[in-house]
Amino acid sequence: MNEVRTLIEQFWICKDNEKETYYKVKRDIPNFQRFVREQLGWKLIHTENLLKLEKRPAHAEPFMGIQEFSDIRDYCILCVVLMYLEDKEEQEQFLLSELIDYVETQLKAYMQIDWTSFTQRKSLVRVLLYMEKLQMLRVYEGSSEAFGIEAGQEVLYENTGYSKYYATSFPTDITNYESWNDFEASDFEELQEQRGSARINRVYRQLVVCPSYYWESNDDGDAYYLKNQRQWVSKYLEENVGGMLEIHKNSAFLMLEESDCYGAVHPRDAQLPEVVLLVCAEIRQQLDKGKLEKQENECIVLPRETFAELVMDCRNQWERAWSKEYREMDSEKMLENVTEYMRNWMMLREEGEQVILLPAVGRLAGMYPEDFQGGEKQ
């Protein structure tokens, strides 16, 4: 068990249901505390019942949202529920009807709230289930899902007290912040005396929590630090989280062995990652044939239509080997799935009507055996 990895993988560790893990990690804190404090610049919270590593990233990325949420309303409701729990004592009980009245009162100035709407009820249910999963709420009687089916369902909850550790504390006033850019700028405000540590934190954070690390030019200060200190960066990463550091012209990757991974993994045993491996192989082939061209920063820029054709070419060639779901999937839906997956794994980004293929596309590719004949379509 790698204790610092456990803290990185999990939002937090509650002693209530992970007692053994809690004590293992807590005992090991002296061994990784310096790495967390100096290299990552993260705050470690440890109380009698909870361990949490505040994993603030170097840069906001598309995959960093709450996976259970599907609408901006979900995040707004979450914030209001956290406000509601601030005024509750630990182990204090409350009714769902009291909570939804509070949510409606707080949000009605910003958005329309109508609990007769199935969509809005499901939004609240997603938040409640997420908070139950993290043990901020405990259901004493009833079921959160019931409210999604029918308005007026009552549930009795208990406040565990963990919610007060959920939100990150900021050293500055964030009242006037308007976007994630403001948070990112203030997190690494480069005062002269702090410039070095902020740069170190950015580099390590990007390598530890992101699948890829990119820079646009050779005079990028963070990239210059990484290249100059690659021996030490590699040493500290290997000692604390494992893996092997690879640095290229405009990118860097922390590569992990298949048998020794943490967090989400690409590729995994599923159809969509398999499709993406085939798409990456097709991109390589077209690059080798001169049909695609790399720019100075190792990226490939192509129109959205061209990328769509590339994906469909892979489908036409290999769909006989795919699952029934992907063989019969609507073309637009499949393109959407592939694009979202590659965006989340930092293989591409979209700018207007252009798709920018990033260097990670060249890291992994997949092909079926040369003698593959395909199966029968169902």
HELIX and SHEET records of a PDB file:
HELIX    1   1 GLU A    3  GLU A    9  1                                   7    
HELIX    2   2 LYS A   19  ARG A   34  1                                  16    
HELIX    3   3 PHE A   35  LEU A   40  3                                   6    
HELIX    4   4 PRO A   62  MET A   64  5                                   3    
HELIX    5   5 ILE A   72  GLU A   86  1                                  15    
HELIX    6   6 LEU A   96  LEU A  107  1                                  12    
HELIX    7   7 PHE A  118  LYS A  133  1                                  16    
HELIX    8   8 SER A  144  ILE A  149  1                                   6    
HELIX    9   9 TYR A  162  TYR A  165  5                                   4    
HELIX   10  10 TRP A  180  ASP A  187  1                                   8    
HELIX   11  11 GLN A  192  GLN A  194  5                                   3    
HELIX   12  12 ARG A  195  VAL A  209  1                                  15    
HELIX   13  13 GLY A  221  ASN A  228  1                                   8    
HELIX   14  14 ARG A  230  ASN A  240  1                                  11    
HELIX   15  15 GLN A  271  ASP A  288  1                                  18    
HELIX   16  16 ARG A  304  TRP A  318  1                                  15    
HELIX   17  17 GLU A  319  ALA A  321  5                                   3    
HELIX   18  18 LYS A  324  GLU A  328  1                                   5    
HELIX   19  19 SER A  331  ASN A  344  1                                  14    
HELIX   20  20 PRO A  359  GLY A  362  5                                   4    
SHEET    1   A 3 ILE A  13  CYS A  14  0                                        
SHEET    2   A 3 LEU A  50  GLU A  54 -1                                        
SHEET    3   A 3 LYS A  43  HIS A  46 -1                                        
SHEET    1   B 3 GLN A  93  LEU A  95  0                                        
SHEET    2   B 3 LEU A 156  ASN A 159 -1                                        
SHEET    3   B 3 LEU A 137  GLU A 141 -1                                        
SHEET    1   C 3 TYR A 213  TYR A 214  0                                        
SHEET    2   C 3 SER A 251  MET A 255 -1                                        
SHEET    3   C 3 MET A 244  ILE A 247 -1                                        
SHEET    1   D 3 ILE A 300  PRO A 303  0                                        
SHEET    2   D 3 GLN A 354  LEU A 357 -1                                        
SHEET    3   D 3 LEU A 348  GLU A 351 -1                                        
END                                                                             
